[in-house]
Amino acid sequence: MSTKALCHRCQKLPLDTLLYGPYGGKLAQTFFLMLQEVWTMRTCQFCLLVKELLTNHYTKQYIDAKLVQGYDQELWLYRDPLDLSFDKYALHEPAEQEMSFCLQIDCYTPNAFRGNPAAFFRREDRRRDDDKTRDWVMPSIFAVKHQFDYAGGDMEGVSIQQPGRLVDTHKVDWAFVKLWDAACSHHGGGSPTHGDQESYSSDPDYRSRMRVIDVERACIIQCPPNAPYVALSYQWGSDQNLKLKKDNIALLETSGFFDTPEGQPARTIADAMTTVRRLGYKYAWVDALCIVVYFSPSYAE
């Protein structure tokens, strides 16, 4: 991109060092421009890129409405390491090791300090009845380096350095997911368990009364002492027909029951059981199948 295609402000941006370099320091966050300035830009290519990203993220109608209401935003560029283990760098400020970054665009306004909730930009597809439910995911800029070799007269031999990794949408990379799980378990203090063990010190026998799904035997069992398990957090759907009740406990405790036609759980639960098994765990906890249901909420019917 030629500097002639950039406005005076963008020409001063150290884009090469913003997208690659040591973590932290003065470049960790950089003031860019006011939203109104970007919104009226017609020639600067970088401003137009930022404008397009904001439009795709928040929609043009939403930003137009905010500007009419007087919420002109300060736009800040935040460097976010592409390395998923970036938190280890964040603990040591600044870090000498160089790494690749994406640039996250943050919309910030001083009006937020005066308690005006409308000052925060949020995506329109979020719940509007809960002011605490916000979308903090910011639009981001990634730089992709292309190296082409046309020696053969075609696109063979093209080498593209991606900022992340290519994903096959038809497959799950379970080995990669296991790395995430290992990282979370390491930083979280151990294997997945339901709550803090010490918080139940007044009731040491709580596990003996707790049920879990044995994903290998496809049935529910009493939770073995100190056994790690994974809990599913989800919302009941219209296919939540199978529930644990007093009159079907013995049935759900039958080995292989969840593999039978009448024992098929909701799709979300079935997928969760597959995930737990593929991650190398044996037990899962799901409220609908591990707690006796004495009534059926209207939303679960």
C-alpha positions in Angstrom: 0.0 0.0 0.0 1.5 3.3 -1.0 1.8 6.1 1.6 0.1 8.4 -1.0 -3.1 6.3 -0.5 -3.0 7.1 3.3 -4.2 10.2 5.2 -1.7 12.2 7.2 -2.6 10.3 10.4 -2.3 6.9 8.9 1.1 7.7 7.4 2.4 8.1 10.9 1.1 4.7 12.0 4.0 2.2 12.4 2.0 -0.6 10.8 5.0 -2.9 10.4 5.8 -2.8 14.1 2.2 -2.8 15.2 1.7 -6.1 13.5 5.0 -7.7 14.5 7.4 -7.1 17.4 7.9 -7.5 21.1 4.8 -7.7 23.3 3.8 -4.7 25.4 5.4 -1.2 25.5 4.0 1.9 24.0 2.5 0.1 21.0 0.3 -2.1 23.1 -2.5 0.4 22.5 -2.5 3.3 20.1 -5.0 6.1 19.6 -6.1 6.1 16.0 -8.8 8.6 15.1 -12.3 9.8 16.1 -15.1 7.7 14.6 -16.6 10.7 12.9 -13.4 11.4 11.1 -13.2 7.8 9.8 -16.8 7.8 8.9 -16.5 10.8 6.6 -13.2 9.6 5.0 -13.3 9.0 1.3 -9.7 8.5 0.2 -7.5 7.0 2.8 -7.3 3.3 2.2 -6.5 2.3 5.8 -9.4 4.5 7.2 -11.7 2.9 4.6 -10.6 -0.6 5.8 -11.4 0.3 9.4 -14.7 1.8 8.3 -15.6 -1.4 6.5 -14.7 -3.6 9.5 -16.8 -1.4 11.8 -19.7 -1.5 9.4 -19.6 -5.3 9.1 -19.4 -5.6 12.9 -21.9 -3.1 14.1 -23.9 -2.3 10.9 -24.0 1.1 9.2 -27.4 2.0 10.6 -26.3 1.4 14.2 -23.2 3.6 13.9 -25.1 6.3 12.0 -27.7 6.3 14.8 -25.0 6.6 17.5 -23.3 9.5 15.8 -26.6 11.3 15.5 -27.1 10.8 19.2 -23.7 12.4 19.8 -21.7 9.4 20.7 -18.5 10.1 18.7 -16.1 7.4 19.6 -12.3 7.4 20.1 -10.9 4.5 18.0 -8.0 2.7 19.6 -5.8 0.0 18.1 -4.9 -2.8 20.4 -2.2 -5.4 19.6 -3.4 -8.9 20.4 -0.9 -11.7 20.0 -1.9 -14.4 17.5 -0.2 -17.0 19.8 -2.9 -18.6 21.9 -0.4 -18.8 24.8 0.1 -15.0 24.8 -0.8 -14.7 28.4 2.6 -16.0 29.4 4.1 -13.0 27.7 1.6 -10.6 29.3 3.0 -11.6 32.7 6.4 -10.1 31.8 6.1 -6.5 30.6 7.7 -5.9 28.2 8.7 -9.2 26.6 11.8 -9.3 24.4 10.5 -12.2 22.2 9.0 -10.9 18.9 5.7 -12.2 17.8 2.9 -11.6 15.3 -0.2 -9.5 16.2 -3.6 -8.7 15.0 -5.0 -5.2 15.6 -8.3 -5.0 17.5 -10.3 -1.8 17.0 -11.9 -0.6 20.2 -14.7 2.1 20.3 -14.2 4.1 23.4 -16.0 7.2 24.6 -15.5 9.4 27.7 -19.3 9.5 28.1 -19.1 6.0 29.5 -17.6 7.5 32.7 -20.7 9.5 33.2 -22.8 6.4 33.5 -24.4 6.5 30.1 -24.9 2.9 29.0 -25.6 3.9 25.4 -22.0 5.1 25.1 -20.9 1.5 24.8 -21.0 0.1 21.3 -22.6 -3.4 21.1 -23.7 -5.7 18.3 -27.4 -5.6 17.4 -27.7 -9.4 17.6 -27.1 -9.5 21.3 -29.9 -9.5 23.9 -31.2 -5.9 24.4 -33.1 -6.6 27.6 -30.0 -7.2 29.6 -27.5 -4.3 29.8 -24.9 -6.6 31.3 -24.9 -8.8 28.2 -22.5 -7.2 25.9 -20.4 -8.3 23.0 -16.8 -7.4 23.8 -15.5 -9.1 20.7 -13.9 -6.3 18.7 -13.3 -6.2 14.9 -9.7 -7.1 14.1 -7.2 -6.6 11.3 -4.9 -9.4 10.3 -2.0 -9.2 8.0 -1.4 -12.1 5.6 1.9 -12.3 3.7 1.7 -13.8 0.2 4.7 -15.3 -1.6 3.9 -16.4 -5.2 6.0 -18.6 -7.4 4.8 -18.5 -11.0 7.7 -20.4 -12.4 5.5 -23.3 -13.4 3.0 -21.0 -15.1 0.2 -21.8 -12.6 -0.6 -21.5 -9.0 1.3 -24.6 -7.9 4.0 -23.7 -5.4 2.1 -20.8 -4.0 3.1 -20.2 -0.4 0.8 -18.3 1.9 1.8 -17.5 5.5 -1.4 -17.4 7.4 -1.9 -15.4 10.6 -3.7 -18.3 12.2 -4.5 -21.8 10.9 -6.7 -23.2 8.2 -9.8 -24.9 9.6 -11.7 -27.8 7.9 -15.3 -26.9 8.8 -16.3 -30.6 8.3 -13.9 -32.0 10.9 -13.0 -31.4 14.5 -9.2 -31.3 15.3 -9.5 -33.2 18.5 -5.7 -33.1 19.1 -5.8 -29.3 19.0 -8.9 -29.1 21.3 -7.0 -31.3 23.7 -4.2 -28.7 23.8 -6.8 -26.1 24.8 -8.1 -28.4 27.5 -4.6 -29.1 28.8 -3.9 -25.4 28.9 -7.1 -24.6 30.8 -6.6 -27.5 33.2 -3.0 -26.3 33.9 -3.9 -22.7 34.5 -7.1 -23.6 36.3 -5.4 -25.8 38.9 -6.2 -29.3 37.7 -8.6 -31.5 35.9 -12.2 -30.5 35.3 -14.4 -30.9 38.4 -17.7 -29.5 39.4 -17.0 -26.6 41.7 -14.4 -26.3 44.4 -13.8 -29.4 46.4 -13.1 -27.4 49.6 -16.5 -25.7 49.4 -18.1 -29.0 50.2 -16.0 -29.7 53.3 -19.1 -29.5 55.5 -20.7 -32.3 53.4 -17.9 -34.8 52.5 -20.4 -37.4 51.2 -21.9 -35.1 48.5 -20.3 -37.1 45.7 -21.9 -40.4 46.9 -25.3 -38.8 46.2 -24.2 -37.2 42.9 -24.9 -38.8 39.5 -22.8 -38.5 36.4 -23.0 -39.9 32.9 -20.5 -42.7 32.1 -19.9 -41.9 28.5 -18.2 -45.3 27.9 -21.1 -47.3 29.3 -23.7 -44.9 28.0 -25.7 -44.7 31.3 -25.8 -42.8 34.5 -23.9 -43.9 37.6 -23.0 -42.7 41.1 -20.0 -40.4 40.8 -16.8 -42.3 41.9 -14.8 -40.6 44.6 -12.4 -37.9 43.3 -13.2 -38.7 39.7 -12.7 -35.8 37.2 -15.8 -35.0 35.1 -17.0 -32.4 32.7 -20.1 -30.3 33.3 -22.3 -29.2 30.4 -23.6 -25.6 30.5 -26.5 -25.2 28.0 -30.1 -24.2 27.5 -32.8 -26.8 27.2 -34.3 -27.1 23.8 -37.5 -28.4 22.3 -35.9 -31.9 21.9 -35.2 -32.2 25.7 -37.6 -35.1 26.1 -35.5 -37.5 28.1 -35.1 -36.5 31.7 -34.1 -38.3 34.9 -37.2 -39.0 37.0 -38.0 -41.1 40.1 -39.7 -43.8 38.0 -37.0 -44.2 35.3 -33.8 -44.1 37.4 -33.2 -47.8 37.0 -33.7 -47.5 33.3 -31.1 -44.7 32.9 -28.7 -46.7 35.0 -28.8 -49.6 32.6 -25.6 -50.0 30.7 -26.0 -48.9 27.0 -29.3 -47.2 27.6 -28.3 -44.0 25.8 -27.4 -46.0 22.7 -30.9 -47.3 22.4 -33.7 -45.6 20.3 -35.8 -44.8 23.4 -32.7 -43.6 25.3 -31.5 -41.0 22.8 -30.8 -37.8 24.7 -31.1 -34.3 23.2 -28.7 -33.6 20.4 -26.8 -31.1 22.5 -26.2 -33.7 25.2 -25.3 -36.4 22.7 -22.7 -34.1 21.2 -21.4 -33.2 24.6 -21.0 -36.9 25.5 -19.0 -37.4 22.3 -16.8 -34.4 23.1 -16.1 -35.7 26.6 -15.2 -39.1 25.3 -12.9 -37.7 22.5 -11.1 -35.5 25.1 -10.2 -38.5 27.1 -12.7 -38.1 30.0 -15.1 -40.7 31.2 -17.7 -38.8 33.1 -20.1 -35.9 32.2 -22.6 -34.0 34.3 -25.8 -32.8 32.7 -28.6 -31.4 34.9 -31.4 -33.1 32.9 -30.0 -36.6 33.3 -28.1 -36.3 36.6 -30.8 -34.5 38.8 -34.2 -36.0 39.3 -36.8 -33.8 37.6 -40.0 -33.4 39.6 -41.7 -31.1 37.1 -41.2 -30.0 33.4 -40.6 -26.3 32.9 -42.8 -24.9 30.1 -39.7 -24.0 28.0 -38.5 -27.6 28.1 -41.7 -29.2 26.9 
